[in-house]
């Protein structure tokens, strides 16, 4: 029997519902339960695939090719449970499905309305494919009171009645701001947020109260009294120095115990949190540190690179060092004097991205890493920029470029029009819609024995990684590039799609077409990030 926990947020956005959901999932796992996590997003986009990183942060891609909210990355990193297409839904997809049913006549001529048709579609999503999970954690995006979120709140209210208290629970995350002039935390925003939730018929069973300092016992009792929850169900959610401290902090406040008591499952046993304590020990007591420069396009909003930053931290955990990240806008490297920003770093990483802006700066950073023999890691677009740099400056193809930026004399990177996904041929055309037209999801890659990638993966012959891109390195230029020293060390099983390139005579220079950061976990760091950080450590010893 699957039990459902619904996580909502109030007062302001960005309080950490995703982290709270992920941490609760981790705590339930530590007590021996199985979990699944889902995200319900109220915006009208069908998925975040066409949204600007400045608007939405990174797009997290699942093994089965879904473009999803970045919170699913938190879910996977904290629980190790791979997300699926069925774990993220938006208002856009709900309405699209409802309208398709109406056009087909599935509603038999009925007037299609938010209640019951839209709410039924939401409930169908929430209840679908639970598998054998003991708990399904469903996070509702946005803030209570948002107009677009009302159908989702109505749907989970109905589910609460249909499932009963023995199978449903409501957790509400709020903010307790500190007013310096008054010298106290204020509970009124939380009271108003709960009142807003009550107005749509939902009584929270637990309150998570974000605060930047300890919440006095008197304030907790006041919140419990005014919000009609038990005092022990008012859980402080205080700021911590690492997101991987959150499960430990919530456990110390009794969060998991209150959840189990709600469902009548508390057996008095302590959860096994040893791996989280081990991770925090490595984070707080590193044996050294390295500095890695990330040369990207969206550095003004670091959520655009959330999984990347976490994967680098995981590489530091694996090597027991602190990884300092130096975020640099690629456009600054289009000025000749800007290379000085890379003088003191121990490694350089160029991440994924779309469009021509900042590309020449990325190519300049690649050249600096190659010529100065500084460890380099290119991911997706970063691999393509490495290939263009090698084509221009090693292979003599001075007009080398990508057709993403327009017609090119030497299109060493070009638009993919077809590829195999399993046994099915996927096709795309240049003028098609942007949404859903990329090579998405997990694909196999065969590694070249003896290569750096082969060594990093533990001498594995075949790997499987997640992709999100439209353009591909043109294998017609492979002979010229390999003659110039660029090795194609990873290819698709049919040999038609390049996945990994390396410079054999460089300490560590690797470009990958996929996104390895999406599969990295704190307790299972991705092998390429582990190897990259290790190379940075070696570089630090040479400086």
Secondary structure, 3 states (H helix, E strand, C coil): CCEEEEEEECCCCCCCHHHHHHHHHHHHHHCCCCEEEEEEECCCCCCHHHCCHHHHCCCEECCCCCEECCHHHHHHHHHCCCCCHHHEEEHHHHHHHHHHHHHHCCCCCCCCCHHHHHHHHHHHHHHCCCCCCCEEEEEECCCCCCHHHHHHHHHHHHHHHHHCCCCEEEEEEEECCEECCCCEECCHHHHHHHHHHHHCCCCCCEEEEEECCCCCHHHHHHHHHHHCCCHHHEEEEECCCCHHHHHHHHHHCCHHHHHHHHCCCCCCCCCCCHHHHHHHHHHHCCCCEEEEEEEECCCCCHHHHHHHHHHHHHHHHHHCCEEEEEEEEHHHHHCHHHHHHHCCCCEEEECCCCCCCCHHHHHHHHHHHHHHCCEEEEECHHHHHHHHHHHHHCCCCCCEEEHHHCCCCEEEEEECCEEEECCEEEECCCCCCCCCCCEEEEEEEEECCCCHHHHHCCCCCEEEEEEEECEEECHHHHHHHHHCCEEEEEECCCCCCEEEEEECCCCCEEEECCCHHHHCECCECCHHHHHHHHHHHHHHCCC
